[in-house]
Amino acid sequence: MIADEKGVPILIIETKRKSEGKPAEDIINPLRPAPIAQALCYATLAVEDLKLNKTPLFATANKDVMHIFNSIKKDQLDKFVDVNACREKHASPDDWAKALKPRKIFKRLIG
């Protein structure tokens, strides 16, 4: 996370790396639904916790690449993410991916 001088997040980054064994492509590819959902959930929860008007920028990354997504206005979040699913316990990448509303977020990619 990168924050401003007041501690308010400007950018939240979800990073993925290989661990023991060969990880699934869904886990380490930063453009797969699970990492995007995880990063967006963290940004969404920051909106709630800090009473922000929009999410911080959020990003997904692995050791080779980082993809940064635009902020989303608070009143638009329900089009992109299921906030209740963000609050649930996530035991697997598939659990995170369930929070993402299909295909919407991919249009928000900026780099």
MOJO-V992305 format. One record per residue. N is the residue number from 1. PHI is phi in whole degrees, 0 to 359 (* if undefined). Layout:
# MOJO-V992305
[[N/PHI] [N/PHI]]
This chain:
# MOJO-V992305
[[1/*] [2/245] [3/239] [4/278] [5/295] [6/267] [7/89] [8/278] [9/298] [10/256] [11/216] [12/248] [13/243] [14/260] [15/254] [16/231] [17/215] [18/292] [19/235] [20/305] [21/76] [22/260] [23/286] [24/290] [25/303] [26/298] [27/274] [28/265] [29/278] [30/291] [31/258] [32/277] [33/302] [34/298] [35/296] [36/296] [37/299] [38/297] [39/296] [40/295] [41/299] [42/299] [43/294] [44/294] [45/294] [46/296] [47/302] [48/294] [49/295] [50/256] [51/55] [52/273] [53/275] [54/205] [55/290] [56/295] [57/304] [58/224] [59/217] [60/238] [61/205] [62/229] [63/291] [64/256] [65/206] [66/228] [67/243] [68/253] [69/248] [70/298] [71/295] [72/236] [73/297] [74/308] [75/283] [76/253] [77/302] [78/295] [79/281] [80/247] [81/213] [82/269] [83/300] [84/297] [85/294] [86/296] [87/283] [88/289] [89/287] [90/241] [91/267] [92/209] [93/303] [94/299] [95/297] [96/296] [97/301] [98/296] [99/283] [100/276] [101/279] [102/311] [103/67] [104/296] [105/292] [106/296] [107/284] [108/266] [109/298] [110/243] [111/181]]
